[in-house]
Amino acid sequence: MLTQIYEVATTAEAEAISEIGVDHVGVLVGDGAFPRELRVQKAAAIMKMIRAPSVLSALFLSADVALIERMARELDPPIVHLGASSELLTPDLVVALRKSLSKPKFMRSVPVAGPEAVVLAQAYDGVVDWILLDSHRTGDVQIGAQGVTHDWSIIRKIVEGVRTPVILAGGLGPDNVREAIRSVGPAGVDSKTRTDQEGTHTKDLAKVEAFYRAATSG
């Protein structure tokens, strides 16, 4: 079971989470248009502290393809994770971005707000390396970071209907990740809000380790 933790903001967090064994260490990267975005220089320092087999996943909430391309070329992350809302960053734009950035693997967030998520996820089947299914609030220009779960029965339909590996996100923590895995059967699981220290965006390393162990306990 692939494990992914967002959002890492310091070199110390990155080193500790990498040592736990988390597969994807997620960092929010951008030009400051969204809260807590890290500039490339800071993200690069964090990436240096991640030890194999863990790798950096660079999350871009922007829908500005030129900005994503420029920053991804400068950072050179193993994974480019696209988190802009689906109407702002469409599959054709993702295809074009992949052609210009041939080195990294790609992950695309897909919002799960209702049954229409099935068709939307299918539009990315074979286009990206992972489809990440996350909660979404209507009107937001980005997907995720809600800290709430969504309809796992919809997720199950998506998992069964696409070939691309699916990562389940949205309100997952140490206490419910095993149930989520049993219910959905994803290729991986992601946690942000429920592995933060209460009321902050700083990672709680004990919660991260508990999440990792619960997800990978078989």
Salt bridges, closest charged atoms under 4 A:
GLU7 OE2 - ARG36 NE 2.80
GLU69 OE2 - ARG73 NH2 3.09
ASP76 OD2 - LYS103 NZ 2.95
ASP125 OD2 - ARG163 NE 3.51
ASP129 OD2 - ARG98 NH2 2.93
ASP140 OD2 - ARG137 NE 3.31
GLU160 OE2 - ARG156 NE 3.03
ASP175 OD2 - ARG194 NH2 2.63
ASP196 OD2 - LYS192 NZ 2.58
ASP196 OD1 - LYS203 NZ 2.80
GLU209 OE2 - ARG213 NH2 2.85
